Amino acid sequence: MAFLLSRVARRAIAPLERNIKPDEFISFNGGGLHGAFEIPNYRRAPFWKYFWVQHFVARQHVFNVHHTGYIVLCVFFWWTGAFSTAPIERQDKYYMHSPKYRLQSAYANPGTRPAAKIAQEAAKVRYFYRGHDHPFTLNELKDYYFKLRENWLIQHYPGIQYPFVYRQMVPEKTDEPLKVPVSDPLRPGQGAH
């Protein structure tokens, strides 16, 4: 019996005769995959009815079953500004020291090392927006001079890297295929201490 079923299944599952285009399996209502990422609507109720029941009948605004709660949560975070960038008076406290800011600065200034510029901008915020007469502490000033020195060295000595400045050179393009030297395997007792 199992042999017969496998024969029938093998005949039914024919190999593909052509390429399947995305239009055949991605739906047009929202771009979800058919039956996979679409939220099922078994009651065929309109969206506003789900919203009304979820928030004003069941009164479950955050921890709820339907996805309207997540939409309301996103609107709430947008309205309160919970995840917004800090106002410019406070940006030097955390945002300008974060990896996010360094990545954004590097993206906005391709091919440059923005560390000295970041330190300068943080000092501007402290001086102009917070009213400090001395925007740099002694350590920050030494750090700023160090970054300026690094930038000068990099601009005047192309290819300079780690022992002199904090930079590791990676070639822009690598060989294709990339050849990785592999050492011989260890003989028995060779790596023992």
C-alpha positions as CSV (number, residue, x, y, z in Angstrom):
1,M,0.0,0.0,0.0
2,A,2.8,2.4,0.9
3,F,4.5,1.6,-2.3
4,L,1.4,2.4,-4.3
5,L,0.9,5.7,-2.4
6,S,4.5,6.8,-3.0
7,R,4.0,6.0,-6.7
8,V,0.9,8.1,-6.9
9,A,2.6,11.0,-4.9
10,R,5.6,10.9,-7.2
11,R,3.3,11.2,-10.3
12,A,1.3,14.0,-8.7
13,I,4.4,16.0,-7.7
14,A,5.8,16.9,-11.1
15,P,9.0,18.9,-11.4
16,L,8.6,22.6,-12.3
17,E,8.4,23.3,-16.0
18,R,8.9,27.1,-15.7
19,N,10.0,29.8,-13.3
20,I,7.3,30.9,-10.9
21,K,6.8,34.7,-10.9
22,P,6.3,36.5,-7.5
23,D,2.8,37.7,-8.7
24,E,1.6,34.2,-8.5
25,F,2.2,33.7,-4.8
26,I,2.3,37.2,-3.4
27,S,-1.2,38.7,-2.8
28,F,-2.1,42.2,-4.0
29,N,-3.8,43.2,-0.7
30,G,-0.7,44.3,1.3
31,G,1.9,42.2,-0.4
32,G,1.7,39.3,2.1
33,L,2.2,35.7,1.1
34,H,-1.1,33.8,0.5
35,G,-2.1,32.2,3.8
36,A,1.3,32.8,5.5
37,F,1.7,36.4,6.6
38,E,-1.8,37.6,6.1
39,I,-3.9,38.1,9.3
40,P,-6.9,35.8,8.8
41,N,-10.3,37.4,9.0
42,Y,-12.5,34.4,9.6
43,R,-15.5,36.5,10.6
44,R,-15.2,38.8,7.6
45,A,-15.6,41.8,9.9
46,P,-14.3,45.2,8.7
47,F,-11.2,46.6,10.3
48,W,-12.9,49.4,12.1
49,K,-15.1,46.8,13.9
50,Y,-12.1,44.9,15.2
51,F,-10.6,48.2,16.3
52,W,-13.8,49.2,18.2
53,V,-14.3,45.8,19.9
54,Q,-10.6,45.5,20.9
55,H,-10.3,49.0,22.4
56,F,-13.7,50.0,23.5
57,V,-15.6,46.7,24.2
58,A,-12.8,44.4,25.5
59,R,-10.7,47.4,26.6
60,Q,-7.5,45.7,25.8
61,H,-5.3,48.5,24.4
62,V,-1.8,47.0,24.6
63,F,-1.9,43.3,25.5
64,N,-4.5,42.1,23.0
65,V,-5.2,39.4,20.5
66,H,-5.7,41.6,17.4
67,H,-3.0,43.6,15.7
68,T,-4.9,46.9,16.2
69,G,-3.3,47.1,19.6
70,Y,0.2,47.2,18.0
71,I,-0.9,49.9,15.6
72,V,-2.2,52.0,18.6
73,L,1.0,51.3,20.5
74,C,3.0,52.6,17.5
75,V,0.8,55.7,17.2
76,F,1.2,56.2,21.0
77,F,5.0,56.1,20.8
78,W,5.0,58.4,17.8
79,W,2.7,60.9,19.6
80,T,4.7,60.9,22.9
81,G,8.0,61.0,21.0
82,A,9.3,58.2,23.3
83,F,11.8,57.0,20.6
84,S,12.5,60.4,19.1
85,T,16.0,61.9,19.0
86,A,16.6,64.1,22.0
87,P,16.3,67.9,21.7
88,I,19.5,69.6,20.6
89,E,20.2,70.9,24.2
90,R,20.6,67.3,25.4
91,Q,22.1,65.5,22.4
92,D,25.6,65.5,23.8
93,K,24.6,63.6,26.9
94,Y,23.9,60.3,25.3
95,Y,23.0,60.5,21.6
96,M,26.3,62.0,20.4
97,H,28.2,59.2,22.3
98,S,26.1,56.4,20.8
99,P,27.0,54.0,18.0
100,K,23.9,55.1,16.2
101,Y,25.3,58.7,16.0
102,R,28.7,57.4,14.8
103,L,27.1,55.3,12.1
104,Q,24.9,58.2,11.0
105,S,27.9,60.5,10.9
106,A,30.0,58.0,8.9
107,Y,27.1,57.5,6.5
108,A,26.6,61.3,6.0
109,N,30.4,61.9,5.5
110,P,31.6,59.0,3.4
111,G,35.4,58.5,3.2
112,T,36.1,60.7,6.3
113,R,36.9,60.0,9.9
114,P,34.2,62.0,11.7
115,A,35.4,61.5,15.3
116,A,37.0,65.0,15.6
117,K,34.0,66.6,14.0
118,I,31.7,64.7,16.5
119,A,33.7,66.1,19.4
120,Q,33.5,69.6,17.9
121,E,29.8,69.4,17.4
122,A,29.2,68.1,21.0
123,A,31.3,71.1,22.3
124,K,29.1,73.5,20.1
125,V,26.0,72.0,21.8
126,R,27.4,72.6,25.2
127,Y,28.6,76.1,24.4
128,F,25.7,77.5,22.3
129,Y,22.7,75.7,23.6
130,R,23.6,74.9,27.3
131,G,25.6,78.1,28.0
132,H,28.8,76.5,29.2
133,D,31.7,79.0,29.0
134,H,34.2,76.1,28.7
135,P,32.6,73.5,26.4
136,F,35.6,71.1,26.7
137,T,36.9,69.5,29.9
138,L,40.6,68.9,30.0
139,N,40.2,65.2,29.0
140,E,37.8,66.1,26.2
141,L,40.3,68.7,24.9
142,K,43.1,66.2,24.9
143,D,40.9,63.6,23.2
144,Y,39.9,66.2,20.6
145,Y,43.6,67.1,19.9
146,F,44.4,63.4,19.6
147,K,41.6,63.0,17.0
148,L,42.9,66.0,15.0
149,R,46.4,64.5,15.1
150,E,45.1,61.2,13.8
151,N,43.2,62.9,11.0
152,W,46.3,64.9,10.0
153,L,48.5,61.7,9.9
154,I,45.9,59.9,7.8
155,Q,45.6,62.7,5.3
156,H,49.4,63.1,4.9
157,Y,50.5,59.4,5.1
158,P,48.2,57.3,2.9
159,G,48.0,53.7,4.1
160,I,49.0,54.5,7.7
161,Q,47.3,52.1,10.2
162,Y,47.2,50.7,13.7
163,P,50.4,51.3,15.6
164,F,50.3,55.0,14.6
165,V,46.6,55.6,14.3
166,Y,43.5,53.6,15.3
167,R,42.7,52.3,11.8
168,Q,42.8,48.9,10.2
169,M,43.0,48.7,6.5
170,V,40.8,46.3,4.7
171,P,41.2,46.1,0.9
172,E,38.2,47.5,-1.0
173,K,38.1,44.4,-3.1
174,T,39.2,40.9,-2.3
175,D,40.3,38.2,-4.7
176,E,37.5,36.1,-6.2
177,P,37.6,33.3,-5.0
178,L,39.2,34.5,-1.8
179,K,42.3,32.3,-1.1
180,V,42.7,31.6,2.6
181,P,46.0,29.9,3.6
182,V,45.4,26.8,5.6
183,S,48.1,25.4,7.8
184,D,48.9,21.7,8.0
185,P,46.9,19.8,10.6
186,L,48.6,19.3,13.9
187,R,50.5,16.1,14.5
188,P,49.7,14.1,17.6
189,G,51.3,15.8,20.6
190,Q,52.3,18.9,18.7
191,G,49.9,21.4,20.3
192,A,50.2,20.0,23.8
193,H,51.7,22.1,26.6
